[in-house]
Amino acid sequence: MPKTFWIETLGCPKNQVDSDKLVGSLATDGMVPAESPEDADLVVVNTCAFVEEAREESVSTILAFDDIRSEGSELVVTGCMAARYGDELAQALPEVDRVVGFGGPLTAEAATRAANAVPVTIGSRPSRGGADVPAMDLLNMARPPSTSPWVYVKVAEGCDKRCGFCAIPSFRGPQRSRPMDAILAEVESLAAKEVVLIAQDLAAYGRDQGVGDKSIVSLYESISEIADWVRLLYLYPSELSDPLIEAIAAGPVPYFDLSLQHVSTPLLRRMRRWGNGQRFLDRIQRIRSMRPDAAFRSNFIVGYPGETEADHDELLDFVEQAQLDWCGFFAYSAEEGTYAAGLDGQIERGLMNERLAELREMQDSITAARRDAIIGETVRVLVESTGRARSHREAPEIDGIIEVDADLAAGEFHDVVVTGAAGPDLVATA
């Protein structure tokens, strides 16, 4: 009887893609998915280490799975926490059988094979005890077919940006773009209706290969010939070129996920970021002049060191003017080894929470109003599962949904009329 595995994924979509690749590697080794973690011979927790809250969730999840796993099973920790805190994590959590970085061997058998193998392109990664083992190239590994009508596709790993608050480059490394033909082959093999492109710095795709700014545009246009919908997540505003705007605006998914982080010029410079509120508003206005139905998402850091009341008021004013469809507001987290960790002007947690609450209350009202405005419209949706769909305005897993008739075929596109709204969600009928 083949051995079984369970993979629990925490964090962002990029981690989910890594888990898909790990599923492919375990299947190649003859293992099969377990029905539950309690039944698995191998339990893998793919961790997130972006901020303190994510690390706490990762540790809690690891301990929870240790409590429920079966006797004799292996508990393995991988992902960002393993890459960033490998030896420290192994010492702090004796419950864990193995801690392996990105692409490290998950099973004892694979570790034995790896010990006699030659490291691949991305080199070695630390395993428990600090020993070097050859790593699989997760970025370019095959993955199993999609079970959903939409799928994430990672086009690059790492980041060349040095934002003051972010530790990702320290453990994900510099940007490493995949060859375009490999990405297109993966998209064709997954055969999904919607492809969601992801990377740490998506719009800079191809730059590390010596390709100019139009590389992401070429990739977008090429994938658009294969998939019905193509969505791009997490675009730096400094990389949002006119050709890229025009390409997205001309397509069926005018969705712009802009990584703005703040709007105050002095604070953005302290973040080592480009732009300011007026530049962002001008860009948004231009996009809306091209596509009035364009949807916008962004994220903002609240309480970055040195953030003044004037900075906060400027962000509030921007949120009111921009009328973005979706916004995430996150408390600043001091990350070891980052530029911001050593800055003066650290913000007290209580004040940070007050600012977060004020921004979230405003944005909740804006999101609800923008959803109400769609009532009565006919929209094209992709039905994900029975009674659950999305239009171009909703990215999978992070935005609202559209409740539709249960008899609409899943995995297909349908035209529906929006009949109601409930906060972030809509109700529609064919």
N, C-alpha and C positions, 0 to 999 in steps of 0.2 A: 504494500500500500504506500503511495507517495506521501512524503511529508507535507505538512500544511503550514501556511503563513498567514499572518495578519499585519497589515501596515496601517498605523494611525498617523494621519498627517495634520500638522499644526501650521499656522502661519498663512503665508500668501500663496497666490496661484503658482508662483515659481516653484514652491515646495511641492505642490500637487503634481506638477509635471515631473519633478525628480522622483516622486513616489511611483508614478506611472512607469518610469524607466526601470525602477527597482523591481516592480511587478514583472516586467518583461525579463529581467535577468534571472529572477527566481523561477519563473516558468521555464526558462531555458535549462535551468538546473533540475527540472523535473518536479518542482514543487507546485502545489495547487492552493488556491485561496481557502482559508478556513471559514466556516459559517459564523464563528464568533471568536474573539480573542481567547476565551476560555478553552477552546478546542484546538488552538494552534500549537504546532511544534516550535514555531519561531514567531515571536512578537517583536515588531519593529516600531519604534516611535521616531518619526521624522520631525525634529524639533525646530522651533523658531527662537531666534535670539535678538530680534530687532530692538526691543526695549525691555525694561525690567519686568513689566507686566506679562510680556510674552514668555520671558524666561521662567517666571513663577508658574505660569500655566504649563509650560513644558515639564518642569519638575513634578508638579502635582499629577500630571498625566502619567508620567513614568512610574511614580509610586502607586497610582491607582491600578495600572496594568500589572504591576508586580503582585498586587494583592489578589488579582483574579486569575492570573495565568495558571496553567496546569503544572503539576509537578513534573520536572524533567524537561520542561520547555526552556528555550533560550530567549532572554530579553535583551534586545539590542537597541542602542540609541544612536541615531545618526542625524544628519541635517546641520543646521547653522550652529546650534549649541555645541554639538560634537566637534565641529570644525574650529569653533572659536575658543572653547574651554575644554578640549579633549581630556588631558591628564587630570585637570582639576575636577571635572565632572566624574571621571572614573573613581577618583579617591573619595569624593563626597557621596557617591551613590554605590555602595558595595552590593546593593540589590541587583545591579545591572551586570549582565554577563560580559557584554562587549560594548565599547564606545568607538564608533568608526566615523571618520569624516566623509566628505562627499565622495561617493563612489567606492568606498571601502568595502571589503568582503563582508557580507552580512552573516554568513553561516560559518561554523567551524571548518567545514569541508572546503568552503571557498577560500578561507584564510590560509589553509594548508597549501592549496594550489597556488595562491597568490605569492606565498613565501618563495616559491621557486620560479615565479614569472618575471618578465621584464616590464617595468613600469610603462604605462601608456602616455599619451600626449600631455595630460594634465599633471603628471608626476605623482609623487607619493603623498599620502595623507596620514596623519597620526592615528594610531589605534591605541587601545587601552594599554597603558604601560609605556607609551611613547615610541614603540617600535614602528619603523617605516614599512608600509606595505603598498604594493602597486594598487593604483586606483582605476576603476572603470571610468571611462569617459561618459559620464551621465548625459552631457549635453547632446552627444551625437548617437546615443544608444537607441535601439529600436524600442517601441512601446506597443502594448496590445491595442487592438481596435477600440474605438470609442463606443461606449454603451449609451451615449447621450447624443442628441442632435447637434450639440455644440462641443467645442473642445479648445483647451488652451494649447498653444504652441509656443515654446520658448525659442527665441531666435538668437539670443546671445546670453552669455554669462558674465558676471562681474561688472565693474563700473570704473570709468576713468575720472569721474567727478570727485571732488573732495569737499562735499558739503560739510559745514561745521558740526552738524549734529549726528552724522551718519557713520557707523562703523563698518558698513557692508564691504567696502573695498578691502578692509583689513583681513577679512576671512573668505570673501568670494573672489578676490583678486581683481586685476584689471579687466577691461572689457575684452571678450573673446567671441567674435561673431561667428555664427555657423555659415558654411557655404550656402548660397541661395538654392542650388540644385538639391542639396540635402533637405532643406526646409520644404521645398515644393514636393519632394518625394514623400516626406512624412505627411504633408497635408493630403496628398492623393490617397495614401494608404489608410488614413483615418476616416475618410469619406463622410465628414461632418457637414451639416448644412451651414453652420456658423463656425468660423475660426477666429479665436481671440488671441492676438499676438501679444506676447509679454516679454519683458526684459527689464533689467535694472535701469537702463537708459535706452529705451526702445528707438527713439528717433535718431540716435547716433549709430544705429545698426550699420555695419560695414565699414565704418571709419577706420577701425583698427586693421582692416584689410587693404587700406589705401584707396578705398572707394569714396567718391565725393558725397555731398549732401543728398543727392537724389537716390541713394541706394535704398533707403527705406521706402521711397515712392515706387521704385521699380519692384521691390518685393511686394508691396501692397497691391500694385496693379497685377502682378503675376498671380498672386493667390486669389485675387478677385475673379480670375478666369477659371478657377477651379471650384471655389466655394461661393455660395449664394451671398453670404454676409461675411464681411471681414471687419473686425473691431480691434482697435489699438488701445491698450491700457498703459497709462502712466507715461505721459509725454512732458519732458521739460519744456517750459515756455521758450527758452532760448533756442531750442532745436525745432520749434514749430515754424518751419519755413513756408513761404508762399506756395511752392509746388506741393508740399504735403497737405496744406490746408485745402488747396484746390482739388487734390485727388480725393480726400475724404469727403469734401462737400459734394463732389460729383457722384459719389456712390450711394448705395441704399442704406448705409449706416452712418449718418452724420453725427457721430458721438465723439466728443472731445474730452478726454480724461487728462486734465492739466495739473501737473505737480507745481502748485504755486507756493505753498508753505507759509507765505505772509505777503503783505503788500507795502509795509513801511520800508522806504529806501534804506535808512540807516540799519534797521534790523536785518533786512535781506543781505546787506553787505557783511554784517556780523555772522550771518549764516553761510557766507561765501556763495551767495546765490545771485542770479541775474534778475533785473527787472524792477518794476514798482507797480502800484495799483493802477495808475493811469495807462501805462503800457498794456497791462492785462485787459483793462476795460476796452481799450481801442481794438485789441485783437479779437475780443469776444464780439464786439459790435460789428467788426468786419465780417466775421464768420456768419453772424446772424443775417447780415445783409445778403449773403450768398445763399444761405439755407435757413430761412425763418424757423424751420422745425428742428434745428440742431439742438442736441442735448449736451449739457456740460456737467462734468463732475470735477471736484478738486478736493484737496486735503490741506489743512492748515495746522501748524504747530502753535500752541498757545503756551505762553510762559517761558519762551526762549530767554536766556540770560540777557538782561538789559531791556526787556520789553517794558515800555512805559505805558501810562494810561493813555497818552496821546497815540501811541502805536496801536493800542487796543481799540481806541475809538476809530482810528483810520481803517482798521480791519472790519469793524462793525459797519461803517459807512460803505465800504467796498461790497460786503455781502448784500447789503440792501440794494445797491445800484446794479450789481452783476446779475442778480436773480438767477443764480445757478440752479440747475435741477436737483443736484445732489452734492452734499458737502460732508466731509468728515473733519472733525476737530479733535486734536489729540494733545494731551498734556506733554510738555517737553520732558524727556528722560535723559539724564546725564549718562552718556555712554563712555566707558573706559577707553582711553586712547584717542578720543575725538578732540578736535580743536575747541569745541564749546565747553567741554568738561572743565577747562581751566579758565574760563571767562569769569569776570566779576559780574555782579548784578543778578545773581541767582534769585528766582522768583519764589516766594513762599507758597507752599502747596495750597493753602486755603484761598489765596488770591487767584491762583491758577484755576482752581475749581469754580470760583465765581465767574471768571471770564469765560470758561468753557460753557457754563450753564447759560450765560447770556447769549452767546453765539449760537448754541444749539437750539435755544428757544426761537430765535429769529429765523434760523434756517428751516426748522420744522414748519413754520408758518409759510415760508416761501415755497418749500417743496409741496406742501398741501395745496397751495394756491395754483401752482403750475400744473398739478395733477387735475385739479378741478377744471382748469381751462381746457382740458382735452375732452371733457365729457361732450358727447354728441359727434365727435370726429370718427371717421372710419380709419382704422390703422391696420397695417399688415403685421401679423405676429407669427412667431415661431413657437409652436406648442411643444414644450419640453416634456410634459407628462400629462396624464389625464387631468383636465381642468386647470392647468397651469401653463401660462405663456409669457412671452416677452416681446416687445416691439424694439425698434432701434434705440428707444430712449432708455432701456434698462439693460445694464450689463449683468451677466449671470452672477449669482451669489452675493452681489454687493448692493444692488439697487432693488427697487420694488418689483412686484410681479403683476400680471394681469390675469384675473380669474376669468376663465372662458367656459363655454358649454362642454360638458363631459364627453359629448359625442364627437368633438373635433379630433381628428386623427393626430396622435402624437408623432413628433418628428417631421411634421409638414408645416408649410406656411398657409395661413388663412387670413382673409380680410374680415375684421370684426368691427362692430360699432361700440364705442365706449359708452356705458350707461350709468356708471357711478364711480365714486372714488372714496377710499377709506384710508386717510393718511398717505403713506407712500404707495399704496396699492390701488389698482383699478379693477373695475368689473366691466366685462364686455360680452356681447352676444353676436353670433353670426347673423 
